Amino acid sequence: MATMISVRNASKKYRIYRRQSDRLRELVLRRPLHEEKLAVSDIDIELARGEVLGIIGRNGAGKSTLLKLVMGVLLPDQGSVALAGRVTGLLELGTGFNPELSGYDNIAFNAALLGMTPGDINRQREAIIAFSELGEAIHHPLRTYSSGMGMRLAFSIAIHADPGCLVVDEALSVGDAHFQQKCMRRIKEFRDAGGAILFVSHDMNAVKVLCNRAMVLEEGKTVFSGSPEDAVNYYYRLIAAMEGEELSVPAPAAPLAGDIAAGTAHSYGNGMANIQGARLIGANSGGASVSSGEVADFIFDLAAREELSAVTLGVMIRDRLGQDIYGTNTFFLGQPLSFAKGETRRVVFRMAMNLAPGRYTLTAALHDKDTHLDACYHWCDNLLEFEVAGFIGPRFDGLCRLEPELRLLEGIRT
């Protein structure tokens, strides 16, 4: 496939001055009065047609700087950036807009910056307006627009500029749910038609669903590159500050019917408490394959190395695409755990599996209070895998059963 974006060993430094006057003093005194911050270092990217590369990382990791290098807003201090075809970017809302002009006039203003000719703009103008759903507001000054309205116009122009590659930096986090879904559908259509996308987002589900692969940036460097699900798991591990702390999950001491081997789970933590084994047992099936609507027990064997209070056991169910479907923990349920030194405990989450048929995984974690970010004792990615097959009760469409109550009323006059 044709390469749309090629980034080779790209690096970018910023000069940080304590005072603005130090810039002039540096020239006069001919000695450095600044500190250098390495924003991105030795980044490599190859993006071909039909590919979507997700870029994730903490704030300040270098994501926005990298995209500005790709878009030509910044030049690399070393390395190279090569683009093939028209690359359209949504880096910051309002970039390339004149707030005093109307939305209608800004279409021509912004589209020209994206490389559209006057003929292109005239042909696409009505489609841009229709997609933006701004109505009469298209004739109002842009300074009267909300951030969501500005995003609608910016995205509408960008997607109609006939790009070969689309670069998106968190722009879709603004706006209402309806328009976000509309944008996601259009992005998928663009991808399926052979367009390439460089996608930066803190929405991990969007990264998993949209991207073919993903990379994690930390302090300007690529620290992980692989499948979206693995990248997101690495990112969660990173923000828990557990990069080098691996833990194993041994199989349960006394395997029971319905056990699923847990020894292959990707896990980490400080080891003060750990998940020794886990299994799923359906009330009807007696095993790990259950029907939609069947009650099932998720059973965990836990142990503590030290005396601990306010320990939380959390679970997260994910679908085959890695999307988070449902999560809860003992803290949310008002039942925190406590352990004496060396104590073992068994904890059971019992719930109706009101999920659509399909394959799912369950991630589990032991941590302090409501989140794993402060003290992560043991985190286990994809600890269990199970299948939902068939239905108990009425069929439904979508991901989950909400169990509506249907009422048929008669004699109502309007």
Secondary structure, DSSP 8 states (H G I E B T S, - for coil): --EEEEEEEEEEEEEEESSTHHHHHHHHHTS--EEEEEEEEEEEEEEETT-EEEEEE-TTSSHHHHHHHHHTSS--SEEEEEE-S-EEEE-STTTT--TTSBHHHHHHHHHHHTT--HHHHHHHHHHHHHHHT-GGGGGSBGGG--HHHHHHHHHHHHHTS--SEEEEESGGGSS-HHHHHHHHHHHHHHHHTT-EEEEE-S-HHHHHHH-SEEEEEETTEEEEEE-HHHHHHHHHHHHTT-TT-B------SS--TTB---TT-EEE--SSEEEEEEEEEETTTSSSEEEET-EEEEEEEEEESS-EEEEEEEEEEE-TT--EEEEEETTTTT--EEE-TT-EEEEEEEEE--B-SEEEEEEEEEEETT-TTT-EEEEEEEEEEEEEEEESSS---SSB----------S---
